[in-house]
Amino acid sequence: MATVAEIVEILLQVILPIAATAGLFFAGYQIYRNSKEQKESNRIRELQLLESAFNQINAMEQYFYEQEAKGPANSILHEEWFVLFFNRVEWLAFLINHRFIRHAELVTYFKNPIIKWYEGVFTKHAPSAVVSSDKAFPSFKHLYKRFKEEQEQEQ
């Protein structure tokens, strides 16, 4: 007949490998779950950054149209609006270029507006020195070139 000490030793030999395996499985599951939650948290952060930038751009567009509706164009107003508007577009382009906003669908959503803003507003209303300068709105210009190349490859 086995003694208590022998029985405990046999039980430990059986239980310890099972417990170790279960512990590894549980740790792996937690790592997997945490990574999924981290991805979702990153996506929410990207949406918050994008929403903030978009709201600022939208407010600037609305302000411009309100001022236009009030009367004849004021060149100082246009210059100030232009700088404020494209500073906000530059911020959005920076977020995309530096991958603070990585989700492909979010980035693609802004492809046509970036192209439109560059071709329809920026090149028509910016001083030629600003358009040709590498230092003025570099993120916006870089993103425009990237989106334009992508658009041409799609066609």
C-alpha positions in Angstrom: 0.0 0.0 0.0 1.2 3.5 -0.9 1.9 6.1 1.6 0.4 9.5 1.6 3.7 11.0 0.5 3.9 8.6 -2.5 0.3 9.4 -3.5 0.9 13.2 -3.3 4.1 12.7 -5.4 2.2 10.8 -8.1 -0.6 13.4 -8.1 2.0 16.2 -8.5 3.6 14.4 -11.4 0.2 14.2 -13.1 -1.2 17.6 -12.1 1.8 19.8 -12.7 2.2 19.2 -16.4 -1.5 19.7 -16.9 -1.5 22.9 -14.9 1.6 24.2 -16.7 -0.1 23.5 -20.1 -3.3 25.1 -19.0 -1.4 28.2 -17.7 0.4 28.5 -21.0 -2.8 28.2 -22.9 -4.5 30.8 -20.7 -1.5 33.2 -21.1 -1.6 32.8 -24.9 -5.3 33.4 -25.0 -4.9 36.6 -22.9 -2.2 37.9 -25.3 -4.4 37.2 -28.3 -7.4 38.9 -26.6 -5.2 41.9 -25.6 -3.9 42.3 -29.1 -7.4 42.4 -30.5 -8.5 45.0 -28.0 -5.4 47.0 -28.8 -6.2 47.0 -32.5 -9.8 48.1 -31.7 -8.4 50.8 -29.4 -6.0 52.0 -32.2 -8.9 52.1 -34.7 -11.0 54.2 -32.3 -8.0 56.6 -31.8 -7.6 56.9 -35.6 -11.3 57.7 -35.9 -11.0 60.4 -33.2 -8.0 62.0 -34.9 -9.7 61.9 -38.3 -13.0 63.2 -37.0 -11.2 66.1 -35.3 -9.3 67.0 -38.4 -12.3 66.6 -40.6 -14.5 68.8 -38.3 -11.9 71.6 -38.4 -11.8 71.4 -42.2 -15.5 71.3 -42.5 -15.9 74.3 -40.2 -13.4 76.3 -42.3 -15.3 75.4 -45.5 -18.6 76.5 -43.9 -17.0 79.8 -42.7 -15.7 80.5 -46.2 -19.1 80.0 -47.8 -20.8 82.1 -45.1 -18.4 85.0 -45.7 -18.9 84.7 -49.5 -22.7 84.9 -49.0 -22.3 88.1 -47.1 -21.0 90.1 -49.9 -18.1 90.9 -52.2 -14.9 89.0 -51.7 -12.4 90.5 -49.3 -8.8 89.6 -50.4 -7.6 89.7 -46.7 -10.4 87.4 -45.7 -9.5 85.0 -48.5 -5.8 85.0 -47.6 -6.5 84.4 -43.9 -9.0 81.7 -44.8 -6.6 80.1 -47.2 -3.9 79.8 -44.6 -6.2 78.5 -41.9 -7.9 76.0 -44.2 -4.7 74.5 -45.6 -3.1 74.4 -42.2 -5.9 72.0 -41.2 -5.6 70.1 -44.4 -1.8 69.9 -43.8 -2.5 68.4 -40.4 -4.8 65.8 -41.9 -2.2 64.9 -44.5 0.5 64.7 -41.7 -1.6 62.2 -39.8 -2.1 60.1 -42.9 1.5 60.3 -44.1 3.0 59.5 -40.7 0.6 56.6 -40.3 -1.3 58.0 -37.3 -4.3 57.1 -39.5 -3.5 53.7 -41.0 -6.9 52.2 -41.7 -7.1 51.8 -45.5 -10.7 52.7 -45.8 -10.3 55.9 -43.8 -7.3 57.0 -45.9 -9.1 56.1 -49.2 -12.1 58.1 -48.0 -10.0 61.3 -48.3 -8.3 60.5 -51.6 -10.8 62.5 -53.8 -11.2 65.4 -51.5 -7.4 65.8 -51.2 -7.0 65.8 -55.0 -10.0 68.2 -55.3 -8.6 70.6 -52.7 -5.2 70.6 -54.3 -6.3 71.0 -57.9 -9.4 73.1 -57.4 -8.4 75.4 -54.5 -4.7 75.2 -53.7 -3.2 75.6 -57.1 -5.8 78.2 -58.2 -5.7 80.5 -55.1 -2.2 80.0 -53.5 0.6 82.3 -54.5 2.9 80.7 -57.0 5.7 80.8 -54.4 3.7 78.7 -52.0 2.7 76.2 -54.7 6.3 75.7 -55.8 7.9 75.8 -52.3 9.0 72.5 -50.8 8.5 74.0 -47.3 4.9 75.2 -47.7 2.4 72.5 -46.9 4.8 69.6 -47.5 2.6 66.8 -46.1 -0.4 68.0 -48.2 1.7 68.1 -51.4 3.2 64.7 -50.7 -0.2 63.1 -50.0 -1.6 64.7 -53.2 1.2 63.3 -55.3 0.7 59.9 -53.8 -3.1 59.9 -54.2 -2.8 61.3 -57.8 -0.4 58.5 -58.7 -2.8 55.9 -57.2 -5.7 57.4 -59.1 -3.8 57.3 -62.4 -2.8 53.7 -61.8 -6.5 52.7 -61.2 -7.5 54.2 -64.5 
